[in-house]
Amino acid sequence: MSEPINVVPAQQIPLRTAYEPSAVELFDPPMCCPTGLCGPTLDQTLLDVNEMVLALTTEGVSVTRYQMASQPQAFLRNAEVVGLIREREMAALPITVVRGKVIKVGEYPSLSEVRSALEE
């Protein structure tokens, strides 16, 4: 018998406890909240990332964002992510992984870059 599926609103970012890689994984730099969309001013880059995540999830793509402070194990489970952080320190973040392959380091990718990586 299968377990019931919990539906999570698109605005919420699921927290994963067991390692189960998503099609797209975003290893975010430290932020005040899971999306960085809080506070008195909004960063256009973070707004664009949020729109990208919403577009991908609407298309049925599994997207997970990880925060170093609240989900350090997600960072530690990915040897390539750990290596990049050791090498470049915090300048490596954000790191974007698509289907287990790092596609962008130090900045967020565009929606077209992620879609292209998903097609490979």
Biopython code that builds the backbone (N, CA, C, O; Angstrom):
import numpy as np
from Bio.PDB.StructureBuilder import StructureBuilder

atoms = [
    (1, "MET", "N", (0.846, -1.176, 0.000)),
    (1, "MET", "CA", (0.000, 0.000, 0.000)),
    (1, "MET", "C", (0.889, 1.236, 0.000)),
    (1, "MET", "O", (1.814, 1.339, 0.806)),
    (2, "SER", "N", (0.617, 2.159, -0.887)),
    (2, "SER", "CA", (1.442, 3.357, -0.972)),
    (2, "SER", "C", (0.972, 4.389, 0.043)),
    (2, "SER", "O", (-0.178, 4.382, 0.481)),
    (3, "GLU", "N", (1.905, 5.285, 0.406)),
    (3, "GLU", "CA", (1.592, 6.339, 1.356)),
    (3, "GLU", "C", (0.837, 7.448, 0.663)),
    (3, "GLU", "O", (1.028, 7.660, -0.535)),
    (4, "PRO", "N", (-0.023, 8.170, 1.383)),
    (4, "PRO", "CA", (-0.736, 9.288, 0.757)),
    (4, "PRO", "C", (0.242, 10.382, 0.355)),
    (4, "PRO", "O", (1.278, 10.567, 0.993)),
    (5, "ILE", "N", (-0.089, 11.092, -0.687)),
    (5, "ILE", "CA", (0.737, 12.184, -1.189)),
    (5, "ILE", "C", (0.244, 13.474, -0.572)),
    (5, "ILE", "O", (-0.944, 13.792, -0.635)),
    (6, "ASN", "N", (1.164, 14.216, 0.026)),
    (6, "ASN", "CA", (0.827, 15.519, 0.593)),
    (6, "ASN", "C", (1.046, 16.578, -0.472)),
    (6, "ASN", "O", (2.125, 16.659, -1.058)),
    (7, "VAL", "N", (0.044, 17.379, -0.723)),
    (7, "VAL", "CA", (0.162, 18.463, -1.693)),
    (7, "VAL", "C", (0.680, 19.699, -0.973)),
    (7, "VAL", "O", (0.104, 20.136, 0.023)),
    (8, "VAL", "N", (1.776, 20.260, -1.487)),
    (8, "VAL", "CA", (2.401, 21.430, -0.883)),
    (8, "VAL", "C", (2.181, 22.619, -1.808)),
    (8, "VAL", "O", (2.488, 22.529, -2.996)),
    (9, "PRO", "N", (1.658, 23.730, -1.298)),
    (9, "PRO", "CA", (1.489, 24.911, -2.146)),
    (9, "PRO", "C", (2.817, 25.316, -2.786)),
    (9, "PRO", "O", (3.878, 25.151, -2.185)),
    (10, "ALA", "N", (2.752, 25.844, -4.003)),
    (10, "ALA", "CA", (3.955, 26.187, -4.770)),
    (10, "ALA", "C", (4.841, 27.189, -4.034)),
    (10, "ALA", "O", (6.056, 27.194, -4.235)),
    (11, "GLN", "N", (4.261, 28.032, -3.189)),
    (11, "GLN", "CA", (5.056, 29.044, -2.510)),
    (11, "GLN", "C", (5.931, 28.437, -1.415)),
    (11, "GLN", "O", (6.922, 29.044, -1.008)),
    (12, "GLN", "N", (5.575, 27.252, -0.937)),
    (12, "GLN", "CA", (6.351, 26.628, 0.117)),
    (12, "GLN", "C", (7.460, 25.789, -0.493)),
    (12, "GLN", "O", (7.280, 25.173, -1.544)),
    (13, "ILE", "N", (8.588, 25.771, 0.160)),
    (13, "ILE", "CA", (9.718, 24.981, -0.302)),
    (13, "ILE", "C", (9.811, 23.763, 0.595)),
    (13, "ILE", "O", (9.966, 23.902, 1.808)),
    (14, "PRO", "N", (9.719, 22.565, 0.020)),
    (14, "PRO", "CA", (9.747, 21.366, 0.853)),
    (14, "PRO", "C", (11.109, 21.177, 1.507)),
    (14, "PRO", "O", (12.145, 21.413, 0.886)),
    (15, "LEU", "N", (11.096, 20.749, 2.762)),
    (15, "LEU", "CA", (12.319, 20.406, 3.464)),
    (15, "LEU", "C", (12.477, 18.900, 3.354)),
    (15, "LEU", "O", (11.562, 18.150, 3.694)),
    (16, "ARG", "N", (13.618, 18.463, 2.887)),
    (16, "ARG", "CA", (13.852, 17.035, 2.722)),
    (16, "ARG", "C", (14.714, 16.548, 3.876)),
    (16, "ARG", "O", (15.686, 17.199, 4.258)),
    (17, "THR", "N", (14.354, 15.419, 4.416)),
    (17, "THR", "CA", (15.155, 14.855, 5.486)),
    (17, "THR", "C", (16.021, 13.723, 4.941)),
    (17, "THR", "O", (17.211, 13.669, 5.250)),
    (18, "ALA", "N", (15.473, 12.838, 4.157)),
    (18, "ALA", "CA", (16.249, 11.772, 3.525)),
    (18, "ALA", "C", (16.754, 12.294, 2.187)),
    (18, "ALA", "O", (16.089, 13.094, 1.529)),
    (19, "TYR", "N", (17.935, 11.834, 1.792)),
    (19, "TYR", "CA", (18.470, 12.329, 0.527)),
    (19, "TYR", "C", (17.731, 11.692, -0.625)),
    (19, "TYR", "O", (17.773, 10.478, -0.826)),
    (20, "GLU", "N", (17.067, 12.523, -1.361)),
    (20, "GLU", "CA", (16.283, 12.122, -2.517)),
    (20, "GLU", "C", (16.417, 13.266, -3.498)),
    (20, "GLU", "O", (15.602, 14.188, -3.492)),
    (21, "PRO", "N", (17.448, 13.218, -4.351)),
    (21, "PRO", "CA", (17.714, 14.381, -5.205)),
    (21, "PRO", "C", (16.542, 14.745, -6.101)),
    (21, "PRO", "O", (15.873, 13.883, -6.671)),
    (22, "SER", "N", (16.319, 16.028, -6.206)),
    (22, "SER", "CA", (15.314, 16.559, -7.115)),
    (22, "SER", "C", (15.931, 16.665, -8.496)),
    (22, "SER", "O", (17.141, 16.511, -8.656)),
    (23, "ALA", "N", (15.106, 16.926, -9.487)),
    (23, "ALA", "CA", (15.631, 17.184, -10.825)),
    (23, "ALA", "C", (16.491, 18.436, -10.781)),
    (23, "ALA", "O", (17.533, 18.502, -11.435)),
    (24, "VAL", "N", (16.053, 19.443, -10.002)),
    (24, "VAL", "CA", (16.798, 20.694, -9.858)),
    (24, "VAL", "C", (17.004, 20.952, -8.370)),
    (24, "VAL", "O", (16.056, 20.940, -7.584)),
    (25, "GLU", "N", (18.261, 21.185, -7.999)),
    (25, "GLU", "CA", (18.595, 21.499, -6.615)),
    (25, "GLU", "C", (19.333, 22.835, -6.596)),
    (25, "GLU", "O", (20.290, 23.049, -7.341)),
    (26, "LEU", "N", (18.867, 23.719, -5.732)),
    (26, "LEU", "CA", (19.500, 25.029, -5.561)),
    (26, "LEU", "C", (20.114, 25.078, -4.167)),
    (26, "LEU", "O", (19.408, 24.993, -3.163)),
    (27, "PHE", "N", (21.427, 25.216, -4.119)),
    (27, "PHE", "CA", (22.145, 25.349, -2.858)),
    (27, "PHE", "C", (22.376, 26.843, -2.662)),
    (27, "PHE", "O", (23.291, 27.429, -3.240)),
    (28, "ASP", "N", (21.526, 27.441, -1.836)),
    (28, "ASP", "CA", (21.493, 28.895, -1.673)),
    (28, "ASP", "C", (22.545, 29.408, -0.710)),
    (28, "ASP", "O", (22.978, 28.690, 0.191)),
    (29, "PRO", "N", (22.957, 30.663, -0.906)),
    (29, "PRO", "CA", (23.803, 31.311, 0.098)),
    (29, "PRO", "C", (22.943, 31.601, 1.330)),
    (29, "PRO", "O", (21.717, 31.513, 1.256)),
    (30, "PRO", "N", (23.564, 31.945, 2.457)),
    (30, "PRO", "CA", (22.765, 32.273, 3.642)),
    (30, "PRO", "C", (21.792, 33.412, 3.343)),
    (30, "PRO", "O", (22.167, 34.442, 2.782)),
    (31, "MET", "N", (20.548, 33.204, 3.725)),
    (31, "MET", "CA", (19.505, 34.218, 3.540)),
    (31, "MET", "C", (18.656, 34.272, 4.805)),
    (31, "MET", "O", (18.703, 33.370, 5.641)),
    (32, "CYS", "N", (17.889, 35.333, 4.927)),
    (32, "CYS", "CA", (17.065, 35.516, 6.118)),
    (32, "CYS", "C", (15.859, 34.579, 6.154)),
    (32, "CYS", "O", (15.301, 34.324, 7.221)),
    (33, "CYS", "N", (15.456, 34.067, 4.991)),
    (33, "CYS", "CA", (14.319, 33.160, 4.920)),
    (33, "CYS", "C", (14.559, 32.214, 3.735)),
    (33, "CYS", "O", (15.501, 32.433, 2.973)),
    (34, "PRO", "N", (13.745, 31.177, 3.558)),
    (34, "PRO", "CA", (14.005, 30.194, 2.502)),
    (34, "PRO", "C", (14.090, 30.751, 1.082)),
    (34, "PRO", "O", (14.784, 30.175, 0.244)),
    (35, "THR", "N", (13.409, 31.841, 0.795)),
    (35, "THR", "CA", (13.433, 32.383, -0.564)),
    (35, "THR", "C", (14.242, 33.667, -0.676)),
    (35, "THR", "O", (14.591, 34.088, -1.779)),
    (36, "GLY", "N", (14.541, 34.292, 0.457)),
    (36, "GLY", "CA", (15.215, 35.580, 0.440)),
    (36, "GLY", "C", (14.280, 36.730, 0.112)),
    (36, "GLY", "O", (14.715, 37.873, -0.028)),
    (37, "LEU", "N", (12.997, 36.427, -0.011)),
    (37, "LEU", "CA", (12.011, 37.446, -0.386)),
    (37, "LEU", "C", (11.329, 38.016, 0.857)),
    (37, "LEU", "O", (10.104, 37.992, 0.981)),
    (38, "CYS", "N", (12.137, 38.521, 1.756)),
    (38, "CYS", "CA", (11.601, 39.138, 2.960)),
    (38, "CYS", "C", (12.399, 40.415, 3.224)),
    (38, "CYS", "O", (13.410, 40.668, 2.570)),
    (39, "GLY", "N", (11.956, 41.186, 4.149)),
    (39, "GLY", "CA", (12.658, 42.427, 4.452)),
    (39, "GLY", "C", (12.066, 43.603, 3.701)),
    (39, "GLY", "O", (11.130, 43.445, 2.918)),
    (40, "PRO", "N", (12.617, 44.789, 3.944)),
    (40, "PRO", "CA", (12.043, 46.005, 3.379)),
    (40, "PRO", "C", (12.278, 46.187, 1.881)),
    (40, "PRO", "O", (11.492, 46.859, 1.214)),
    (41, "THR", "N", (13.352, 45.597, 1.342)),
    (41, "THR", "CA", (13.610, 45.713, -0.094)),
    (41, "THR", "C", (13.749, 44.321, -0.694)),
    (41, "THR", "O", (14.249, 43.397, -0.053)),
    (42, "LEU", "N", (13.299, 44.194, -1.924)),
    (42, "LEU", "CA", (13.363, 42.901, -2.600)),
    (42, "LEU", "C", (14.471, 42.914, -3.639)),
    (42, "LEU", "O", (14.640, 43.882, -4.380)),
    (43, "ASP", "N", (15.222, 41.824, -3.677)),
    (43, "ASP", "CA", (16.300, 41.652, -4.638)),
    (43, "ASP", "C", (15.691, 41.088, -5.929)),
    (43, "ASP", "O", (15.051, 40.037, -5.904)),
    (44, "GLN", "N", (15.886, 41.779, -7.046)),
    (44, "GLN", "CA", (15.309, 41.355, -8.327)),
    (44, "GLN", "C", (15.788, 39.957, -8.716)),
    (44, "GLN", "O", (15.023, 39.175, -9.282)),
    (45, "THR", "N", (17.034, 39.644, -8.420)),
    (45, "THR", "CA", (17.556, 38.316, -8.749)),
    (45, "THR", "C", (16.768, 37.236, -8.015)),
    (45, "THR", "O", (16.420, 36.210, -8.599)),
    (46, "LEU", "N", (16.488, 37.469, -6.729)),
    (46, "LEU", "CA", (15.738, 36.485, -5.954)),
    (46, "LEU", "C", (14.290, 36.390, -6.413)),
    (46, "LEU", "O", (13.690, 35.317, -6.357)),
    (47, "LEU", "N", (13.725, 37.505, -6.865)),
    (47, "LEU", "CA", (12.383, 37.465, -7.449)),
    (47, "LEU", "C", (12.386, 36.602, -8.717)),
    (47, "LEU", "O", (11.479, 35.800, -8.936)),
    (48, "ASP", "N", (13.414, 36.779, -9.541)),
    (48, "ASP", "CA", (13.533, 35.988, -10.768)),
    (48, "ASP", "C", (13.695, 34.506, -10.463)),
    (48, "ASP", "O", (13.113, 33.661, -11.142)),
    (49, "VAL", "N", (14.491, 34.190, -9.435)),
    (49, "VAL", "CA", (14.684, 32.789, -9.038)),
    (49, "VAL", "C", (13.366, 32.199, -8.556)),
    (49, "VAL", "O", (13.020, 31.071, -8.905)),
    (50, "ASN", "N", (12.636, 32.961, -7.757)),
    (50, "ASN", "CA", (11.340, 32.480, -7.274)),
    (50, "ASN", "C", (10.393, 32.220, -8.442)),
    (50, "ASN", "O", (9.687, 31.211, -8.448)),
    (51, "GLU", "N", (10.368, 33.108, -9.423)),
    (51, "GLU", "CA", (9.521, 32.907, -10.606)),
    (51, "GLU", "C", (9.970, 31.669, -11.386)),
    (51, "GLU", "O", (9.134, 30.924, -11.898)),
    (52, "MET", "N", (11.286, 31.446, -11.477)),
    (52, "MET", "CA", (11.807, 30.271, -12.163)),
    (52, "MET", "C", (11.355, 28.997, -11.449)),
    (52, "MET", "O", (10.906, 28.047, -12.090)),
    (53, "VAL", "N", (11.475, 28.982, -10.133)),
    (53, "VAL", "CA", (11.058, 27.816, -9.353)),
    (53, "VAL", "C", (9.572, 27.548, -9.555)),
    (53, "VAL", "O", (9.168, 26.402, -9.750)),
    (54, "LEU", "N", (8.763, 28.593, -9.510)),
    (54, "LEU", "CA", (7.322, 28.428, -9.713)),
    (54, "LEU", "C", (7.016, 27.907, -11.115)),
    (54, "LEU", "O", (6.158, 27.040, -11.276)),
    (55, "ALA", "N", (7.711, 28.428, -12.135)),
    (55, "ALA", "CA", (7.496, 27.972, -13.511)),
    (55, "ALA", "C", (7.867, 26.502, -13.650)),
    (55, "ALA", "O", (7.126, 25.733, -14.262)),
    (56, "LEU", "N", (8.996, 26.107, -13.096)),
    (56, "LEU", "CA", (9.437, 24.719, -13.206)),
    (56, "LEU", "C", (8.502, 23.772, -12.464)),
    (56, "LEU", "O", (8.161, 22.707, -12.981)),
    (57, "THR", "N", (8.085, 24.148, -11.261)),
    (57, "THR", "CA", (7.189, 23.266, -10.511)),
    (57, "THR", "C", (5.833, 23.170, -11.193)),
    (57, "THR", "O", (5.190, 22.121, -11.144)),
    (58, "THR", "N", (5.394, 24.243, -11.824)),
    (58, "THR", "CA", (4.136, 24.217, -12.581)),
    (58, "THR", "C", (4.245, 23.236, -13.750)),
    (58, "THR", "O", (3.263, 22.597, -14.130)),
    (59, "GLU", "N", (5.449, 23.126, -14.314)),
    (59, "GLU", "CA", (5.694, 22.204, -15.423)),
    (59, "GLU", "C", (5.929, 20.768, -14.941)),
    (59, "GLU", "O", (6.154, 19.867, -15.749)),
    (60, "GLY", "N", (5.875, 20.562, -13.626)),
    (60, "GLY", "CA", (6.049, 19.223, -13.074)),
    (60, "GLY", "C", (7.479, 18.859, -12.741)),
    (60, "GLY", "O", (7.768, 17.698, -12.450)),
    (61, "VAL", "N", (8.390, 19.838, -12.777)),
    (61, "VAL", "CA", (9.791, 19.585, -12.452)),
    (61, "VAL", "C", (9.963, 19.681, -10.945)),
    (61, "VAL", "O", (9.486, 20.628, -10.320)),
    (62, "SER", "N", (10.635, 18.715, -10.371)),
    (62, "SER", "CA", (10.909, 18.717, -8.938)),
    (62, "SER", "C", (12.073, 19.671, -8.657)),
    (62, "SER", "O", (13.174, 19.486, -9.178)),
    (63, "VAL", "N", (11.823, 20.687, -7.834)),
    (63, "VAL", "CA", (12.840, 21.683, -7.497)),
    (63, "VAL", "C", (12.946, 21.766, -5.981)),
    (63, "VAL", "O", (11.938, 21.878, -5.283)),
    (64, "THR", "N", (14.181, 21.710, -5.475)),
    (64, "THR", "CA", (14.400, 21.841, -4.041)),
    (64, "THR", "C", (15.478, 22.879, -3.800)),
    (64, "THR", "O", (16.514, 22.892, -4.464)),
    (65, "ARG", "N", (15.214, 23.751, -2.834)),
    (65, "ARG", "CA", (16.202, 24.750, -2.422)),
    (65, "ARG", "C", (16.693, 24.364, -1.037)),
    (65, "ARG", "O", (15.912, 23.986, -0.163)),
    (66, "TYR", "N", (18.014, 24.467, -0.854)),
    (66, "TYR", "CA", (18.626, 24.124, 0.420)),
    (66, "TYR", "C", (19.284, 25.355, 1.025)),
    (66, "TYR", "O", (19.912, 26.149, 0.323)),
    (67, "GLN", "N", (19.132, 25.501, 2.333)),
    (67, "GLN", "CA", (19.761, 26.566, 3.100)),
    (67, "GLN", "C", (20.859, 25.943, 3.952)),
    (67, "GLN", "O", (20.625, 24.946, 4.635)),
    (68, "MET", "N", (22.048, 26.519, 3.919)),
    (68, "MET", "CA", (23.169, 25.952, 4.656)),
    (68, "MET", "C", (22.904, 25.907, 6.161)),
    (68, "MET", "O", (23.247, 24.928, 6.824)),
    (69, "ALA", "N", (22.300, 26.954, 6.695)),
    (69, "ALA", "CA", (22.072, 27.013, 8.144)),
    (69, "ALA", "C", (21.047, 25.986, 8.615)),
    (69, "ALA", "O", (21.214, 25.388, 9.678)),
    (70, "SER", "N", (19.998, 25.780, 7.840)),
    (70, "SER", "CA", (18.932, 24.879, 8.281)),
    (70, "SER", "C", (19.012, 23.483, 7.677)),
    (70, "SER", "O", (18.376, 22.559, 8.184)),
    (71, "GLN", "N", (19.780, 23.310, 6.604)),
    (71, "GLN", "CA", (19.881, 21.994, 5.955)),
    (71, "GLN", "C", (21.333, 21.658, 5.590)),
    (71, "GLN", "O", (21.621, 21.351, 4.434)),
    (72, "PRO", "N", (22.240, 21.713, 6.556)),
    (72, "PRO", "CA", (23.656, 21.469, 6.240)),
    (72, "PRO", "C", (23.912, 20.079, 5.669)),
    (72, "PRO", "O", (24.833, 19.899, 4.872)),
    (73, "GLN", "N", (23.113, 19.099, 6.066)),
    (73, "GLN", "CA", (23.329, 17.731, 5.572)),
    (73, "GLN", "C", (23.138, 17.633, 4.064)),
    (73, "GLN", "O", (23.795, 16.821, 3.412)),
    (74, "ALA", "N", (22.253, 18.441, 3.503)),
    (74, "ALA", "CA", (22.051, 18.432, 2.050)),
    (74, "ALA", "C", (23.324, 18.870, 1.339)),
    (74, "ALA", "O", (23.676, 18.321, 0.295)),
    (75, "PHE", "N", (24.011, 19.851, 1.897)),
    (75, "PHE", "CA", (25.278, 20.317, 1.330)),
    (75, "PHE", "C", (26.332, 19.226, 1.464)),
    (75, "PHE", "O", (27.075, 18.956, 0.520)),
    (76, "LEU", "N", (26.398, 18.604, 2.625)),
    (76, "LEU", "CA", (27.416, 17.597, 2.895)),
    (76, "LEU", "C", (27.219, 16.316, 2.086)),
    (76, "LEU", "O", (28.186, 15.600, 1.825)),
    (77, "ARG", "N", (25.994, 16.017, 1.690)),
    (77, "ARG", "CA", (25.716, 14.802, 0.904)),
    (77, "ARG", "C", (26.212, 14.909, -0.530)),
    (77, "ARG", "O", (26.370, 13.895, -1.209)),
    (78, "ASN", "N", (26.456, 16.122, -0.994)),
    (78, "ASN", "CA", (26.884, 16.305, -2.378)),
    (78, "ASN", "C", (28.372, 16.669, -2.382)),
    (78, "ASN", "O", (28.749, 17.797, -2.066)),
    (79, "ALA", "N", (29.209, 15.691, -2.747)),
    (79, "ALA", "CA", (30.661, 15.876, -2.698)),
    (79, "ALA", "C", (31.123, 17.029, -3.576)),
    (79, "ALA", "O", (32.047, 17.752, -3.206)),
    (80, "GLU", "N", (30.496, 17.211, -4.730)),
    (80, "GLU", "CA", (30.902, 18.295, -5.623)),
    (80, "GLU", "C", (30.579, 19.657, -5.014)),
    (80, "GLU", "O", (31.371, 20.592, -5.129)),
    (81, "VAL", "N", (29.435, 19.770, -4.376)),
    (81, "VAL", "CA", (29.053, 21.020, -3.704)),
    (81, "VAL", "C", (30.036, 21.321, -2.576)),
    (81, "VAL", "O", (30.496, 22.455, -2.437)),
    (82, "VAL", "N", (30.357, 20.312, -1.773)),
    (82, "VAL", "CA", (31.310, 20.497, -0.674)),
    (82, "VAL", "C", (32.660, 20.941, -1.230)),
    (82, "VAL", "O", (33.278, 21.857, -0.688)),
    (83, "GLY", "N", (33.122, 20.303, -2.304)),
    (83, "GLY", "CA", (34.401, 20.669, -2.911)),
    (83, "GLY", "C", (34.419, 22.103, -3.405)),
    (83, "GLY", "O", (35.403, 22.818, -3.219)),
    (84, "LEU", "N", (33.332, 22.522, -4.035)),
    (84, "LEU", "CA", (33.257, 23.904, -4.528)),
    (84, "LEU", "C", (33.284, 24.910, -3.386)),
    (84, "LEU", "O", (33.918, 25.959, -3.494)),
    (85, "ILE", "N", (32.600, 24.594, -2.294)),
    (85, "ILE", "CA", (32.586, 25.498, -1.139)),
    (85, "ILE", "C", (33.960, 25.539, -0.473)),
    (85, "ILE", "O", (34.409, 26.600, -0.038)),
    (86, "ARG", "N", (34.618, 24.405, -0.394)),
    (86, "ARG", "CA", (35.974, 24.395, 0.178)),
    (86, "ARG", "C", (36.926, 25.222, -0.683)),
    (86, "ARG", "O", (37.771, 25.953, -0.167)),
    (87, "GLU", "N", (36.780, 25.096, -1.987)),
    (87, "GLU", "CA", (37.667, 25.783, -2.923)),
    (87, "GLU", "C", (37.394, 27.288, -2.991)),
    (87, "GLU", "O", (38.316, 28.101, -2.932)),
    (88, "ARG", "N", (36.113, 27.644, -3.116)),
    (88, "ARG", "CA", (35.750, 29.050, -3.351)),
    (88, "ARG", "C", (35.090, 29.728, -2.162)),
    (88, "ARG", "O", (34.778, 30.918, -2.210)),
    (89, "GLU", "N", (34.881, 28.969, -1.102)),
    (89, "GLU", "CA", (34.180, 29.434, 0.091)),
    (89, "GLU", "C", (32.778, 29.925, -0.283)),
    (89, "GLU", "O", (32.141, 29.357, -1.170)),
    (90, "MET", "N", (32.305, 30.956, 0.373)),
    (90, "MET", "CA", (30.922, 31.402, 0.154)),
    (90, "MET", "C", (30.704, 31.989, -1.235)),
    (90, "MET", "O", (29.560, 32.114, -1.673)),
    (91, "ALA", "N", (31.771, 32.351, -1.934)),
    (91, "ALA", "CA", (31.642, 32.875, -3.292)),
    (91, "ALA", "C", (31.108, 31.808, -4.252)),
    (91, "ALA", "O", (30.642, 32.136, -5.343)),
    (92, "ALA", "N", (31.171, 30.542, -3.857)),
    (92, "ALA", "CA", (30.649, 29.462, -4.707)),
    (92, "ALA", "C", (29.124, 29.465, -4.748)),
    (92, "ALA", "O", (28.523, 28.962, -5.697)),
    (93, "LEU", "N", (28.504, 30.029, -3.720)),
    (93, "LEU", "CA", (27.043, 29.994, -3.632)),
    (93, "LEU", "C", (26.410, 31.152, -4.377)),
    (93, "LEU", "O", (26.966, 32.250, -4.390)),
    (94, "PRO", "N", (25.281, 30.938, -4.987)),
    (94, "PRO", "CA", (24.512, 29.709, -5.067)),
    (94, "PRO", "C", (25.133, 28.710, -6.048)),
    (94, "PRO", "O", (25.863, 29.073, -6.970)),
    (95, "ILE", "N", (24.814, 27.450, -5.810)),
    (95, "ILE", "CA", (25.215, 26.372, -6.708)),
    (95, "ILE", "C", (23.940, 25.702, -7.200)),
    (95, "ILE", "O", (23.056, 25.370, -6.410)),
    (96, "THR", "N", (23.851, 25.508, -8.510)),
    (96, "THR", "CA", (22.671, 24.868, -9.095)),
    (96, "THR", "C", (23.075, 23.518, -9.660)),
    (96, "THR", "O", (24.028, 23.405, -10.432)),
    (97, "VAL", "N", (22.324, 22.490, -9.258)),
    (97, "VAL", "CA", (22.560, 21.122, -9.710)),
    (97, "VAL", "C", (21.308, 20.649, -10.447)),
    (97, "VAL", "O", (20.197, 20.742, -9.925)),
    (98, "VAL", "N", (21.499, 20.144, -11.658)),
    (98, "VAL", "CA", (20.386, 19.604, -12.437)),
    (98, "VAL", "C", (20.698, 18.149, -12.738)),
    (98, "VAL", "O", (21.698, 17.828, -13.380)),
    (99, "ARG", "N", (19.814, 17.273, -12.258)),
    (99, "ARG", "CA", (19.968, 15.825, -12.433)),
    (99, "ARG", "C", (21.361, 15.347, -12.009)),
    (99, "ARG", "O", (21.995, 14.538, -12.686)),
    (100, "GLY", "N", (21.810, 15.870, -10.871)),
    (100, "GLY", "CA", (23.068, 15.442, -10.292)),
    (100, "GLY", "C", (24.305, 16.121, -10.843)),
    (100, "GLY", "O", (25.413, 15.826, -10.397)),
    (101, "LYS", "N", (24.148, 17.022, -11.801)),
    (101, "LYS", "CA", (25.290, 17.686, -12.426)),
    (101, "LYS", "C", (25.253, 19.179, -12.102)),
    (101, "LYS", "O", (24.227, 19.835, -12.282)),
    (102, "VAL", "N", (26.387, 19.713, -11.620)),
    (102, "VAL", "CA", (26.481, 21.147, -11.336)),
    (102, "VAL", "C", (26.456, 21.890, -12.664)),
    (102, "VAL", "O", (27.263, 21.621, -13.554)),
    (103, "ILE", "N", (25.509, 22.841, -12.789)),
    (103, "ILE", "CA", (25.422, 23.614, -14.035)),
    (103, "ILE", "C", (25.789, 25.081, -13.855)),
    (103, "ILE", "O", (26.073, 25.770, -14.835)),
    (104, "LYS", "N", (25.786, 25.569, -12.614)),
    (104, "LYS", "CA", (26.082, 26.989, -12.393)),
    (104, "LYS", "C", (26.625, 27.166, -10.981)),
    (104, "LYS", "O", (26.114, 26.579, -10.027)),
    (105, "VAL", "N", (27.674, 27.988, -10.862)),
    (105, "VAL", "CA", (28.320, 28.245, -9.577)),
    (105, "VAL", "C", (28.489, 29.755, -9.415)),
    (105, "VAL", "O", (28.933, 30.442, -10.335)),
    (106, "GLY", "N", (28.127, 30.265, -8.229)),
    (106, "GLY", "CA", (28.349, 31.669, -7.918)),
    (106, "GLY", "C", (27.252, 32.611, -8.356)),
    (106, "GLY", "O", (27.280, 33.793, -8.014)),
    (107, "GLU", "N", (26.287, 32.112, -9.106)),
    (107, "GLU", "CA", (25.116, 32.906, -9.499)),
    (107, "GLU", "C", (24.005, 31.956, -9.917)),
    (107, "GLU", "O", (24.243, 30.794, -10.245)),
    (108, "TYR", "N", (22.792, 32.479, -9.897)),
    (108, "TYR", "CA", (21.652, 31.657, -10.284)),
    (108, "TYR", "C", (21.554, 31.555, -11.801)),
    (108, "TYR", "O", (21.890, 32.502, -12.511)),
    (109, "PRO", "N", (21.095, 30.413, -12.297)),
    (109, "PRO", "CA", (20.907, 30.266, -13.739)),
    (109, "PRO", "C", (19.598, 30.908, -14.174)),
    (109, "PRO", "O", (18.727, 31.202, -13.355)),
    (110, "SER", "N", (19.480, 31.116, -15.468)),
    (110, "SER", "CA", (18.203, 31.580, -16.021)),
    (110, "SER", "C", (17.300, 30.357, -16.200)),
    (110, "SER", "O", (17.757, 29.216, -16.146)),
    (111, "LEU", "N", (16.038, 30.617, -16.408)),
    (111, "LEU", "CA", (15.089, 29.544, -16.668)),
    (111, "LEU", "C", (15.494, 28.770, -17.919)),
    (111, "LEU", "O", (15.385, 27.544, -17.946)),
    (112, "SER", "N", (15.956, 29.463, -18.947)),
    (112, "SER", "CA", (16.359, 28.780, -20.177)),
    (112, "SER", "C", (17.584, 27.894, -19.947)),
    (112, "SER", "O", (17.691, 26.827, -20.551)),
    (113, "GLU", "N", (18.509, 28.321, -19.082)),
    (113, "GLU", "CA", (19.669, 27.477, -18.770)),
    (113, "GLU", "C", (19.239, 26.194, -18.068)),
    (113, "GLU", "O", (19.758, 25.119, -18.368)),
    (114, "VAL", "N", (18.304, 26.298, -17.142)),
    (114, "VAL", "CA", (17.829, 25.113, -16.428)),
    (114, "VAL", "C", (17.076, 24.195, -17.386)),
    (114, "VAL", "O", (17.292, 22.983, -17.384)),
    (115, "ARG", "N", (16.206, 24.761, -18.193)),
    (115, "ARG", "CA", (15.467, 23.931, -19.164)),
    (115, "ARG", "C", (16.419, 23.222, -20.116)),
    (115, "ARG", "O", (16.212, 22.054, -20.443)),
    (116, "SER", "N", (17.455, 23.913, -20.562)),
    (116, "SER", "CA", (18.447, 23.309, -21.451)),
    (116, "SER", "C", (19.160, 22.149, -20.745)),
    (116, "SER", "O", (19.356, 21.089, -21.340)),
    (117, "ALA", "N", (19.541, 22.344, -19.500)),
    (117, "ALA", "CA", (20.205, 21.281, -18.742)),
    (117, "ALA", "C", (19.277, 20.090, -18.499)),
    (117, "ALA", "O", (19.730, 18.946, -18.463)),
    (118, "LEU", "N", (17.994, 20.354, -18.335)),
    (118, "LEU", "CA", (17.024, 19.271, -18.134)),
    (118, "LEU", "C", (16.858, 18.430, -19.402)),
    (118, "LEU", "O", (16.525, 17.247, -19.329)),
    (119, "GLU", "N", (17.091, 19.042, -20.555)),
    (119, "GLU", "CA", (16.929, 18.331, -21.829)),
    (119, "GLU", "C", (18.136, 17.456, -22.157)),
    (119, "GLU", "O", (18.039, 16.572, -23.008)),
    (120, "GLU", "N", (19.268, 17.685, -21.499)),
    (120, "GLU", "CA", (20.494, 16.917, -21.786)),
    (120, "GLU", "C", (20.378, 15.502, -21.311)),
    (120, "GLU", "O", (21.313, 14.719, -21.470)),
]
sb = StructureBuilder()
sb.init_structure("model")
sb.init_model(0)
sb.init_chain("A")
sb.init_seg("    ")
for serial, (resi, resn, name, xyz) in enumerate(atoms, 1):
    if name == "N":
        sb.init_residue(resn, " ", resi, " ")
    sb.init_atom(name, np.array(xyz, "f"), 0.0, 1.0, " ", f" {name:<3s}", serial, name[0])
structure = sb.get_structure()
